[in-house]
Amino acid sequence: MTHIATRAVGTSTARVDGPQKVAGLAPYAYEHPVPDPAYLVPLVSTIARGTVDRIDTAEAEAVPGVITVLTPWNAPRLTDQAEGEYVVLQSPEVLYRGQIIGAVVAESPEAARYACDLLSVEYTATDHDTRFRPDHPDAYTPEKANGGYPAEYERGDTDEAFSAADVVIDEWYSTPEEHNNPLEPHTVVALWDGETLTLYTSTQHPHGVVAALAPALGLDSSTMRVICPYIGGGFGSKGGPHAHDVLGALAARALPGRAVKFAVSRHDMFGYVGYRSPTASHLRLAARRDGRLTGIVHEAFVQSSHVTEFVEQAAVPLRNLYDVADVRTIHRAVALDVPAPFWMRAPGEAPGMFAGEVAMDELAVACGIDPVELRILNEPEADPETGKPWSSRRLVECLREGAERFGWDPSDRSPGTRSDGRRLTGTGVAVATYPHMVQPGSQASIRYRGQGRFQVRIGAADLGTGAWTALTLIAADALGVAPEQIDLDLGDSALPYGTVAGGSSGTSSWGNAIVAAAGTFRTRFGGTPEPGDEASATAGENSDLESYTAASFGAHFVEVQVDRDTGEIRVPRMFGMFSVGRVINPRTARSQFIGGMSFGISMALFEESIRDPRFGHVLNHDLAEYHVPTHADIRDVDAAWLDEDDFHATAVGSRGIGEIGIVGSAAAVVNALWHATGVRIRSLPARLDDLL
Ligand code: MOS
């Protein structure tokens, strides 16, 4: 596509929002100052399926400071109930434990919480089923998986490939239910002014919240505004609104002119705001003795809900990662009495590539080939799914360069033979791939303010990962000025349309819009704009992406230590080598890579939401019992990338980087555990007792 000369892009730049952040001037949603707010605490169901027969509100209403108690019988009605996740307090039906069935609004959070505890509820409970299992009698094949991918895919004849194979790997791999857990929970501040609604909500997509909720609330999108300039971590669950946004809006409707504040508690972060489905993958690889893949069959079983269908696209990545003639991948889902799963940290790729890349390690062992060489041997020339050329696929260089920098030793691959005193040591590798996604429709406007300053406006969202800075650099280059001359506005649906900060697509999509707006601006005003001169544009279609397949790639190398006596696992070292096009801001990009790799360690060794089948809720619903790594668990984690431009992908030569660090990293840890101990982990998280 048409590209621009880059100067600021590619330079390591401190966050432009850093000074506001350290000075406490970068408010998260809940912190936006509003005069005299009321506070909301929700009541959630203690049954997993059935109906609420009665809620006794008298005691709660008598608590000093209580303003109102909402129930399924008195809550304002929604206009549109098409999307199950947004149907809040519209009927007494209970679809999962932890569903919002009421709320108290009070003058203080303490009064609201106390009063909420005084609500007494009568239910009629019916049988429920929250037990995820791949052989569930109600498992079905959906039409589509998340991301719009067809649930089923086939090329060639896999039966033939397997009957002719020298070597077959045929195993099950599983990943547990996991919850996003950004440090800033989901929060909302809702304020009605007549028929106009303003939501301050922690979201990866301000315009998306308007588009989703305006119809439900019976509003024209022009009378709803969503503001979110800063976010304390997104991880996917903030990619769309959830029940709390609807509840906040409904509660505030009864208090015209007065804001209602609602911070989802850490316990409820394991409830109605999305999570990663557990996955079970039946994966079969067929190969020749020399390690050349001849067939792949990946059946991925995932959990959906009766609230809305969500199908984690775990079987998608193996469709085009390796050069294989015969491939069949299929998703199967089962709707249980659970909340709706949603996006979490590379949905699809993260669990799917765990299965795929552990299976590849098993194939390397079965064929007696170095696992780095096995990947190189199966590298496709062109996209095997579509036959299109890659815009730039330098995975082999990631593997070779990464192996070199990490100090990979192909002559030392026998398992359970190295030690460092009482600890067994091992190394593992896995690759990463993530599609380069560009969402259509982002718009940007640019206005010259005089004195060399340009106002750039776009309704983008910064999860905390650095969009403020990356877009400043892109705008500077697009206008041919210095980054210091750019004043950026983002995080507000009143700004020109911004697409979602999700699918690693944000910077690509918004950047293209800014480049388009700058092109219009420069054409119109040349080098002599007057104060007030303004131009706006929508990101153009990138026709290159019709003739090329663009994706980001990477290779993870991990060293582990396992205590022989206790099984205690340590990850002293991890290195990721990436191919992602031009890196816009090396400083924040490195953080995204090593953050994603830390998620991989977390997925491999720590995270697991344990749902109690008797009651239907997540037992370990806090950060004491839902384990995430601490600083002591994350040691020498480093990332590097190839120097490249991909002008087929975006106008500044970049591809997406948000999720590539997450993909494959858990497999690399587990593959290193096999090398250290000879024990093959196929079910996450790996625990010390698995290794003894
Ligand atoms: Mo990301 S999990 O696509 O928000």
Boltz pocket constraint, residues with backbone or C-beta under 6 A from the ligand:
constraints:
  - pocket:
      binder: B
      contacts: [[A, 204], [A, 234], [A, 235], [A, 236], [A, 237], [A, 239], [A, 343], [A, 344], [A, 345], [A, 346], [A, 347], [A, 501], [A, 502], [A, 503], [A, 504]]
      max_distance: 6.0
